[in-house]
Amino acid sequence: MNTTYRRVIELLRTYRKFMVSRQRAAHIQRMEEDAKNFSKIHSLNVDKLLLSVCAHDLFRDVDPRILLKIATLWNLFITKEEEHFPILLHGKVAAEFLKRRFEIKDMEILEAVAYHTSGIPTNSKIVKALVILDTIEHGREFPGVNELRKIAKKSLEKGYEAIVKNKIKYALDNDLIILSESVKTWNYLKGVEDEVS
């Protein structure tokens, strides 16, 4: 048990009460419940996963223009997609907030939070678990979600691949942009080496 992480988790739960909508808070709460189970199934560090879960959407309901201002002020790398759709910055801003406010230096946690929307080429179980849980938490209902849950329960690797594929397919089917990190992640999963965290 990491007492520092436990303290941060408690503080993030307090912040949640005034930083996110009721629906978003419920989503995070459901993810916390699922994370405890997921940690047991896949032998994950539950404190690291819970901290990532509690932080990932903390800035999701912040006005996109303010997110862009914060990201610029904090000198975060902003992609073309994030420039056009600043709401995509909520993960990176949350990760930087963890660094600045709580001195969290664990790259698994920081990358999980920063890239939970897109995925990232990685060997980190925490990154994979957060991306998966964000998509399949038990309140989510969409075609194919039960199949994704089954895959993720059996294998973290196959679950991650299925979720990234689902994200890309959803973007294509709905005529949306495909995040460059998702493309890099997919290509990495198919054997195209990239820088890996």
N, C-alpha and C positions, 0 to 999 in steps of 0.2 A: 504494500500500500504506500502510495506517495502522498504524504500529508500536504505538501505544497500544492500538488495538483488538486487534491480534495478541497482545499481552501479556495482555489481559483474556481473550481466547479460551483461551489456554493455562491460565490460572488457573481458568477455569470448567470446563475438562476435568478438572482436578485435583479440584475440588469435587465433580464428578459421581461420582467414585469412591466417596465416602462419603455423598452426599446422596440418591441415587436408587437404586431397585432395579436389578438386572441387566437386566431386561426394558426398563425405562425408558431406561437407559444405551444399550442396543442401538438403541432407537427414535431417540434423539438422534443417535447415530453414523450411522445410515442417513440421517437428515435432512441431516446434514453432507455426506455423499457426494452426495446429490441436489441440495443447495444449490449446490455447485460447478458442476454441470451446468446447473442452472436459471439461474444467474447469467450463464453464457455465452449461453444461448438468448435471454434477455430483457434482456441488457446491464445487469445489476444490479451494485451495489457488493458484491463478494463478502465483504469484511471485515464490512460492516454486517449482511449476511444471516447470515453464520456466527456472529457475536456474538449475534444474535437467536435463532438456532437453539440455541446452547449454553446460553442463559439461560432459554428459555421454560418448560421443565419442571423447572427446578432445585428448586422447592419443591413439586412435584406429589405427592411421597410423604411430605410433612410432615403430621402429624396435623391434621385440619381445625380442631379446637378451638384448636390453637396458631397456625394460620394466621389465625384470627379475632382472636386476642390480638395478634399482630404487626400486623395491618392496623389494629386499633384504636389500638395504641400509636403507630403511624406516621401516624395521622390520615388514613388512606385513605378515599375515598368507598366506602361499602359499600351495594350495592343490596339490595332485598328478596330477590332470588333468592340472592345471596351470603350473606345472613343465614341463610337456610334451608339452603343447601348451601355451607358455607364452603370446600369444596375448590375451588370456582370462583374463589376469591381467589388461587390459586397464581400466576397470571400477573401480577396487580397487585403482589403481594408481590415477585416476581422483578424486576419493572421498578423498583420502589422500592429494592430491594437494589442494582441496578446504579447507581442515582443516588447512594446513600449510600456504598457500598463503593468504587466505581470512578470516581465523579464523571462518569458518562455523562450528557450533556445532550442528545444527539441525539434529538429527538422521534419520528423514524421508528422508531428502535430501541426506545425506551421504549413507544410505542403498539403496536408489533408484538408485543412480549412481553406487555404488559398485556392485550391483546384478542385473542390468538391463538385462544382458545376460541370466542369469539362472532363475531369480525369487528367492524368499525367503519366508519361512513361515512368514506371516505378517498380521496385521490388518490395515496397513498404506495405505490410499487411494493414496498417492503420489507415493509410491513404485509400487502399482498395475498399476496406470495410466502410469507411465514411461515405464514399461515392455510392456504394451498394445500398447502404441503409437509407440514404437520402432519397433514393428512388423507390425502394420497396417497403418502407416502414408500413406497419400494419393498417394504417388509415388510408393508404393510397389505393385507388381503384382505377385501373385502366386495362384495356385489352392486353393480355399476356403477362400481367403482373404476377399471377400465381405460379406461372412457369418460371419466371425470373427468380421468385422466392425459393422454389425447389432447387434450381441450379446453384444459387448462392449458398443454400444450406449445405449442399454436398461439397462444394469447392469454392474457395475464395477466388482462386485464379479464374475458373470458368465463369463464376458469377460476375467478376469484374469485366471480363471480355463481353459477356452477354449484355451487361448494362451499357457499356460504351457503344456497342453495336446498336442497342435500342435508342440511345441518344441521337446517333447519326441518322438512323432510319426515321426517327420521329421528325428531325429537322428537315430531311428530304421530303417526307410525306406531307409536311405542312408548309413547304416552301419557305423555310426559315434558313438563316445563316448556319453554317457548321463551324463550330469553334475550332480554331487551328490546333489548340491543345488536344482536342478530341481526335482530330485526324492524326496527329503525331502519336497519340496513345494507341490508336487502332493499328497504325503501321508498325509500331514497336511490338505490339502483341502478335503481329503477323511476321515478326522476325527481322524487321528493318531496325537496326540498332540506332539508338539515339542516346543522348546524355540521360543517364538514369539516376534517380535519387535513391 
